[in-house]
Amino acid sequence: MQRNCLNCGFPVAAFERVCPKCDSQIALQTDGSTTTIDIAHGKQRVNEAIEQLRSIIEKHQQGTTQFLRVIVGGDRIRLAAMNELRGLQSRGAIMQYGYDDRNRGALIVVLKRSN
């Protein structure tokens, strides 16, 4: 898979970490977009929802998404997701997370800082 450097527009292979033209860190680039996912309303068990959360975070860290809006509901999945995100943040895998001001059953995850 190939994408373009968001700094200079140069084509960059998926495995490259640094743009060969402008030396920008590809993994840190973001287009400012938000992706919404629902891990609570597909009849998932808690462990399935957390595995889905991990998978989605990993997938979007490789792209240009800056924020994830994660629908977690209001019970066990929300608590498990908060614990998982706390661990990911302490390991540096995500920048930060918190409640969505518009929906108590949703969390906002910051994957990358804006450029």
N, C-alpha and C positions, 0 to 999 in steps of 0.2 A: 504494500500500500504506500502511496506517495501523497504528500501534502505540501503545502507551500508555507514558507516562513512568514509569520504574520508581521514581522518587522520590515523585511525587504521584498517579499514575494517570490524569492528563489525557491525552486522545487527541491524538496528534501525527502529522502527515503525514510521509511518508517523507523528503521534501526538507528538513524543518526540522532545524536543528542544535541549537537551544536550545528547551526547553519554554516555550511562551508563558505558562504559569501560574506555574511556580516557578523559571524561568531555569536549570535544570539542563542541562548539556551532554549531549545525547542520545547522541552517539558514544562517550562515555566510560562510559555505563551498562552494567552487566553483571549477569546473574542468577547468575553463578558456575558456569555449566554447562561441561562438557567434551564436545567432539565428537571422535569417533575416525574417522580416515580412513586408508585403505590406498593408498599410491601405489607399492607395490613388487611386488604379487603379481598384477597384472592383465596381465602380459606387456608392461608399458610400457617404452619405451626411456627412457634417462635424461632426454633433453630433454622427452619427453612427461610424465614424472613431475614434473619441475620446473614445467612449465606448469600441471599439475594442482594442485600445491602453491600456486602463486601465485594461481590462480583461487579456490581454497578459502579461502585467507587473506583475499583481498579480499571474498569473499561473507560470511564470518563477522565481519569487522570492521564490517560494516554492521548486524549483529544484536546480540544480547545475550550471545553465547558469550564466555566468559573464556579458556578453554584449548582448544587443539587437541592431540590425541594423534595423531601422524602415524606410521603404520607405514611404515618405510623399508627394512627388510631389513638385511643386513649387509655390503653391498658398494658398488658404484659409485653407486647411487641414494642411499644414506646419505651418502656423501661429498659428492655434488652438493647434496643437501638442506642439509647443514651449511654449505656455502659460500653457498648462497642465503640461508639464515636469518641468517648473519653479516652479509651485505650489507643485508638488510631491517632488522636491528637497528641497524646503523650509520646508516641513513637515518631511523630512528625509526618505521618502519612496524609493527614489533612491539616489545613490551616486552623480552622475553628468550626464550631457548630453552635446552634441555638434554636430556640423556638421560633416558628413563623408567627409574626405579629397578627396575621390575618386568620390563622387557624391553629388552635391548640393541639390538634391532632397531626401537625406537620412540623418537620424540622428543616432548617436551612443548614447546609454543609458548604463551607468555603473550601474549595479544592485548591485554588490558586489565587494569588494576589493579582490585582489589575496591573497592567504594564505601565 
